[in-house]
């Protein structure tokens, strides 16, 4: 079949091609006692995902003939924000209120294939107004304590859309179901302290986050399609510790060492019913949230070239049941934990991967369009992963290449790796900061 009776379906093509284009303008107004920043962002993302089988090479890509699926997705993200950094008592106290408007328009289209007896398209639009407030007190040079509060939103990833195509109704007919999933909403509280002196940086913080419409990933055992649904309220809380030391110039280039630790706890705070798991009770732990995470690394920089190598330990966590969105038995092997490849910020990324700045519930290579169906290409084996980043600047262009690999030994042994490359134009604010130092008060909280 498919070109060769003898070879059958020996040749396999998996395509996952994503791209995005965006612009982030901002204006900063410097006043004697406060700094006002106004700006926004527009990002347009495209994703083409498909799986094809054939009996010889090259594998053709013919929808309705040799594809498991052939999907095209789009997402337009837009935001506008305003933030004021007010300095009081000779700038030892900073109060930072802010507000941000976010909007997302998403389209998902699938052609006829093995997973899709019919083709179709679904789309929706969602938006939110996000308020934030931060207070920072610096009684001594290099030492500060801070507190923050904020409300934010996590838009559903693309897995909440494509599974609505080729659902079955009560009569057993295949239909396209309108998207009904709601965004996740989060209220965040954080209290912490920082100390910086002579190349050393240390920080510790405690956080608590309350979620409504918590995303739950489930798999239909009949169609084998995964989807994202809402599963009630939940609470995340924990502590994070960061240590960082700049060693300066040693032999060739400048060196940096860092270590992070985080303790995390996540439970449902309301009861609900899951189609495949049955009743889920308040107090039940959430899956895919490691209790302990440790991250250590060493960085090197020479001119515009930056390289880092690091290792990560991820402690025991609950994993999902086979088809349900609720947790199953605790599994210390952790080979199902998912990472965004090579986020080399030395700050801790522990709680739900720091929520990918508190917003990415499921990590993915492409922020506008996260995958949810065949995630094996995204999975890195635990408990040890190592990454390397190459970084260079050419005029107004900044480029980097990342490679992240993981190994596991125990009941299962294996290895995997993910590589990414990207180039983008350095925006005006970053070019100004490179020449004159960073502007005060950028909207970076979320």
C-alpha angles and dihedrals in degrees: 000000000000096000102322128048091194096049095038106179098341093131118073131186121192115185125191109163120169135173138168138189125198148157130211114192121181140174123206122200114199116206129172095261106016144032120219119200123189123179148118147202138233119192127176115196131190129193129185115187127175144151121207134180130200142160097239142020135299095045111221119224105222116155113226092019114064105355130110085198138340112199137177121191135182134188130183113198120189131175140170126192145178126198134178123202107199118194118205137178095023090320094297088120123049123187114192119189119177144169130200134187116210129189131179129188114189133187127184124184129181130188125217111285143133092295093038118053086179131029127227151142133248129186143167144171126228133177142176143185112228121200122193136181129189134181124194125184121190109186093167133031109274094006125097143157123208144183130195141184130189147162119218146159138233113205115216116266121239092270088075090061114040094053089064088071115088097011117156123242128210090278092055093251123140112245142166109246120206115246110263103166117122125220121257114254122202135191111199132198123183135175123183151139135227135198126191127180136151096343095321124116125183129172140169128187142171123214141186125190129187118204131193124194089022110203115246123187116216134174125219105228091207101050096024088225120140121216140175121241136172117263110183131259128335141176130221122192140159149115132272132201126194129188122181132172127188107206095187123214115354118173096307122012133341123298135213132185126192142174131187133188130186136180115202136186126183128178138163111254096194134047122241142159122254118202094228103024099043119213118011114196132211110263094036112132121248119241126245096030111120115214093215131028129178124187125183129173150157125225132199130190132186115175107307094345118098127182130176135180124192145166128215133200118201115193129214119310139169116259128207122267114254096269104004131089093224126086125274128197117327110265118198094192093072097193089146096062113120129214139188100236117257109344095174101187106131091220116101117276097185113118106077083329084311083302083284082283084338096298113076106082091176117033118230142169094245117046098205095052119030118189125231109169115064101015098162090107089058097048121104120190120243161250092038128039129169128194139186128197128195116198133183139166122217111185106296092349125093119194134181138178122204132195120183124180135178137196134195132192127187130060085359128028124198149119137224139175140196127202129194136177130191141167128192140168114262108242123236095255093055092047089051091049091051090057103033107018128265120311114245123255107014115178097252103132092101 
